[in-house]
Amino acid sequence: MKADIEHWTSRLETLAADSDVPGASLAFWYGGELYECATGVLNTATGAPVRADSLFQIGSVTKVWTATQLMLLAEQGRVTLDTPVAEILPEFRVGDPRATEAITLRHLLTHTSGIDGDLFLDTGRGDDCLRRYVEACADLEQTFPVGDSHSYCNSGFVIAGRVVEQLTGKVWDQALREQICDPLGLTHTWTLPEDVLRFGAAVGHDEHGAVVPQWGLPRSVGPAGLICARAADMVAFGRAHLTPGALFADPAALRQAQVDLPNPYGGGRQWGIGWSLDEWDGHEAVSHTGDTIGQHAALWVLPEPGTVVAVLINGGRSVEFQHRLVTELLGELHAIDVPAPLAPPEPPVHVDVEPFAGVYERAGSRIHVTAHGGGLRLRTEPTGILVGLARSRTLDLVAVDATTFVGRDEGDSIWDAVVFERRPDGPSYLHYSGRATPKTS
């Protein structure tokens, strides 16, 4: 059965308007055919229209591409996932010497290294930017011991990209082209602004629809989030992860669960090699999302029916928009009931909240949790290098169970899940936005 692309073009337009999204591009592979549609504008200041071949920043979906590069090298026998990073990169070290020796490629690709790694450091535009970035990681502290838990780590993927450079003898951008883009024929996938400018490219917008003052991230964080692509190229990449031989012999190896997530309510219950893993209505669902400065991307892969969906947007209420879109799309195409985000329970749950109050801190973020109105109030405060890049958020938390809460900022329609972890033999943690943040006071 064919999909009705006129219907989905109309729904894309309606959903974008409902969520204040300036522009969006959708592509999906279904029943052996590619479908594409677009709506809105690339830039509210110019009114340039979004086309199906427009490029958007895919943000952290880039991490799956970097993981794929290393898996290709592993399949060629150049390295193993359990090779210590320090054996490959002479410049690699973090603040804890024991962690420096213990961290492997698997730890980097599964966010289990424990590195406190939201280091968005600009080390220049030169071809040595990744090497210089890795050298700058020498003072990064451990959020937890290596392999002890899961916490989303941008720095780990920059380090992984530097491993790619060391093993291939190419800068990461060039290795990406030779390993993935050229074999798959991806003509609309680029990393550097001078290449992206040759195409129609989206700019980010804030929650009020105004163009953000900064277009992109520095080149030095490329392997963690610098790819720009059209939606159809993302779908082609996703299909390669369902097709043995398209890139490597066993793409399913990246979908093997490596670690359970301490907060399983943010889009996945487990993590594979680069991928977030979940189950929707009895169906395996593999995904990754990405946020840059005012842009958002999502890539979903459903192995059983072989359907791949990519959506790109440049502002507005991104989480609300993407959830409504994928829920409608997969409901109609496959009668799959996509789980709704966690929400406050009925009747309310009463929890002693005092033990959770305090200050939680990691690189780039300080989180204040205070007792408020019989519940908890969570306020995030960007620190250090993230001041001016990230905005503070305030969530009034509602208990779901003894350690799980939900809250949402003003203007949000989707509830965010927050999980508290109290360890009798160590620090307490707050698990939110994919990160493990230790309690400091």
N, C-alpha and C positions, 0 to 999 in steps of 0.2 A: 504494500500500500504506500502511495506517495503522500508526503506531507503537503499541506496547503500553505505555500509560502506567502500568498497574499494575506491569508489570515494572520500569520506570524509577523508579517511586516506591520499590520495594523495593531496587533497586540504589543509589539515592541514600542511603537509610537505612543500608545496609551499608557503603558507601564512607565515609560520614561517620563511622560508628563506628570503622572501621579507621584513620582518620586523625585521630581525636580532635577532630572538628569538632562544636561544640555545636549549630549549626543551619545549614541550607542551603536554598536555593531554586533551582530549575531551571526554565527555560522554553526551548522551542525551536520554531522554525517549520520544518515538514517536510511536503512534499507538499501544500502549500496549507492547512495546518491548524496552529493553535497548541496546544502541549501544555504543561501546567504541573504541577509537583509540589513538595512541600516536606517537610522533616523536621526534627526536633529542636526546640530552644528558642531564643528571641531573647535570653534572659538566664538564665544558670544560677542566678542568685540569686533569680529570681522564678518560673522555670519557664514563663513565657509561651510558648506554642507558635508556631513559625514557620508562617505561612500563605502561600499563593501570592501574596497581595497585600501581604505584609509588605515594608517598606522597609529596604534595607541601604545602607551607604555604598559607592559604586562607585569611589571614589578616582580614580586617574589615567585611568580610562576617560572621565572628564569631559573630558579633553583632546581627544578626538575630537569632542565636542559643541562645544567652543570653536573648533576648526578648522572645523567645519561652519558656525558662525556667520560666520566671516570669509569662507569660500568663498561663502556666500549673498550677502554684501555685494560680493564681487568679481564675482559673476555679474550683480549689479544695476549694475555699473559704478561703484560707489562708491569702489573701491580696486583695486589689483592686488597680486598676491603679491610682486612685486618693488619695491613702494613702500618706501622707507626709513622705518623706524619714526619717526625723528626729524622727518620731514615731517608726521606726524600728531599726535604727542604732544610738545608743547613741553617737558614736564617730563622727557622720557626722556634719560638719559645713563648710561653705565657708566664704569668706571675708565679705559679706554683711549679717548681722543677719536676715534681713527681707527675703532675699532669702533662707537662711537656713530653715526658718519656712515654706516657701511657696512651695519649690520644691517637686513635687510628682514623683511617678514612671512614670507616663505618660510623664512628662517633660523630664525625662532621656531617655526614649525609643523613643521619637520623636525629640530629639535634640532641644528642646525649653526651656531648663532650663536657658539659658543665661550664664552658667558657661564658663569662658575662659579656655577651657579644653584640650589643647594638651600637657598634662603633662605626658611625657614618663619617669617616675621616677622608678628607680630600687630600690625596698625595700627588696631585698633578695630573696632567694629560699625557705624560710620557709613557713609553712602552714599559717602563720600570715601575709603574704605579702599583701593581699588585705586590711586587717584591717589597716595595717601600711600605705598603700597608701591612704586610705580614710582619715586618720588622717592628712596626708600631704596636703590634699586639703583645709585646713583651711584658707590658704592665697589666694586662687584663687579668682580673681575679676570677676565681671559681665561684659560681653560684652554688654548686654542689660537687661532690667528688665525681670523677670521670665515670660515666656509665651508670650513675646512681638514679637518674631520673631523666625527664625530658623537658627542655626549655628551648624555645625557638631562638636560633642563634645565627644572625646575619654574618658575623665575622667568620663563622665556621665555613660558610660557603665561599667567601672570598679566599680563605686559605685553600679550600678545595680547588678553586679556579687556578690558584698559583701552582698547585700540584700538577694540574693539566699542563700548564706552561712548562714546568720543569721536565715532564715526561715527553712532551711533544716537541719541545724546542721552538714553539710558536707562542706569540702573545695569545691570551685567552680568546680575544675577538676573532683572530684568524683561525685558531683551532676549532672554534664553534662553527665557522663556515665550512671547514674541510671535513669535520666529523659528522655534522648534522645537516646544516642548511643545504649544502651542495648535493649530497646524496638524496635528500628528500625533495629537491627542486624548490626550495623555499626562497622565492624571489623578493618577498616582502617581509623579511626578517633581518633587522639590523640593530647595531648597538651604539654607534657613534652619531652624534647630531649631524655631522656633515653628510652622512649617508641617509639618515632619516629625512633630512630636508628635501631630498629629491622626490619625495612622495607627499601626499596630503597627510599631515600629522596633527594629532589632537594636542591641545594644551589642557592643563588641569584647571579646575574651577573650585572655589570654596563653596561652603554651604549656602551662600547667598547668590551663587551663579556668577560671581566675579572671577576674572582670570587671575590665577595665582602668580605671584611675582617671580617665582623660580620655575624653570621648565622641567629640569630633570636632576637626577642624582649624579654625583661625581663618578668619573670613569673607574676610580679605585674600588667601588663596590659593585662593579659590573657582574661578576658571577653570582651575586646575591639578588640582583634586581634591575639590570639595565637594558634588557632586550625590549625593542619595539617591534611590533608585528601586526599584521592584519589577522582578523579572526580565522580566515580560511587556512592560513599557515599554522596557527595553533591547532586547528583540527587535524591537519595533516601530521603534525608532530604527535598528537594524541593517538592517531590511528597507528602510527609506527610502534606504539607500545602495546598494540593488540595483534601485530602482524610479525610473526617470527621471520627473520631474514630481511625485513625492511631496513633495520639498522644493525640489529644483533640477533643472535640465535635464540635467546631466551629472554624476551622483554618481560615475561611474567615474574622474573626474579626480582624486579624492582617493586613488585606488588606484594612481596612476602612480608608479613608483619614482623617488625623488629622490636617494637616497644609499645606498651599500652600507655595511653595518654592520661596524665593525672586529672586533667579537665576534659572529659570526653564530650562536651556539649558545644564545641565551637567549630564543628564541621568534620570531625573525624574521631574515631575511637582508638585508632592505632596509627603508627607511622611506619612506612616502608622505607625503601631507598629513594628519598626525594619526595615521595607521594604521601598524602594524607589518605587514610583508608577508613571506610565506613561500610555500613550495610543499610540499604534503603528498601524497606518493604520486601526483605528477603533477597535482594539483589546486591551484589558487590558494587560499590561505588568508590571510584578512585578520583582524587581531585587535588587541586591546589588553587589558591587565590593569591592576588597580589595587589598591594596598594603603593602608589608613589605619591607625589605631591599633587593631590587633586585628581588622580586617575585611579581606576580600579579594573582588575581583570579576574576572570575565573575560567578554569578549564575542568570539565568533568568527563570522565571516561567510564563507561559501563561495559565491562568485558563480556557479560553474557549475551546481550543483544547486539553488541558491537557498535553502540551509539556513542558519539563524541560530541560534546557541546562546548563552544567557546563564546564568551560574551566580554565585550570591552566597553567601558564607559569613562566619561571625563568629568565627573562631579555628581552632586546630588546625594541622595540617601542610598548609597551603593548596596549595603547589605540587604535592605528591604527590597530593592529592585531585583537583585540577582536571585533572591530566594523566591519571590513571586514568579519570576520568569521561568526558572528551572522547574518549579513545582507545576506550573501550567504545562510546560513543554513535555516533561516526562510523564505527566498524568495522561495527556492526550496521546502521545506516541506509544507508550508502553503500559498504561494503566498502573504506573508505579506511584505509590503514595509517599512522596518525599516527606521525611519527618519535619514537623514544625519545630521552630526554635523553642528551647526551654522557656517556660513562663511561670508566673506565680501560681502556686497550687490553691485549690479550693477544697476544703476550708484552709485557712492560713495555718502555717506550722510555727510553733513557738519554740525558740531556741535561746539559750543563754549566750548572748553575743559578746559579753565583756571580754572573754579570753581572746577574741579575734581583733580587738581594738589595738591600734599601735601604728608604727611607721614601718613600711616595707620599702626596701631600696635595692636597686641594681643600676648598672651603667645607663645613664640617660633618663632615668625615671625614679621619682620618689612618690610613693603611694601612701596617703594618709587614710586610715580607717578609724572612724569615730562612732561612738554610740549616738544614735539620733532617733528620737521619737519612738523608742522601743525597739528599733532595729539598728542598722548600720548605715553610715554614709561613707562612700569611697570617693576620694578625690585624687586624681593623678596630677603630677607636677613634672613636666619635662625639665631635665637638668643637663648641664654640660653641653655637649655638642648638639643635643636635640632641641635646645631652646631656640624657638623661632621656626623649627621644622614640624614639631608635633604640637598639638593643642591640648590643654588640660581638659579633663572630663570629670563630671560629678555624677555619681550614681547613688541613688537611695536604694539600698539592698533589701530584698525580701527573701526570707528563708524558704528553701525548697526541702531541705533535710538538715541534718545536724551539722553538715559542713559545706553545703552547696547553697549559693544564693544567686539571685538574678537582680539586675538593675538596668536602667537605661537613662541616658543623658537627655536633656531637654531637646525636644524635636525628634527623637528617635522613636521608631515604632517597634523595632526588634529588641528583645531583652538580651543583655550580655550575661553570660554565666561566669560566676566567680566561685572557685573552690578553695577552701582553706585546708591546709595540711599541718597537723601538729605532730611533730616527731618527739617521742620521749627521750631519745638519745642525741638530739641535735636541734638545729633551728626550725622554727615554724615557717611555712611558705604560704604565699598567696598565688594561686594559679589563675591567671587572667590574661587574655589576649595572647595565648600560646606560651607565655613566659612564666617561669618559676621565679618569684621575687621573695627573697628571705626577709624575715622580720628582724629589724635592727633595733627597735626600741618600743 
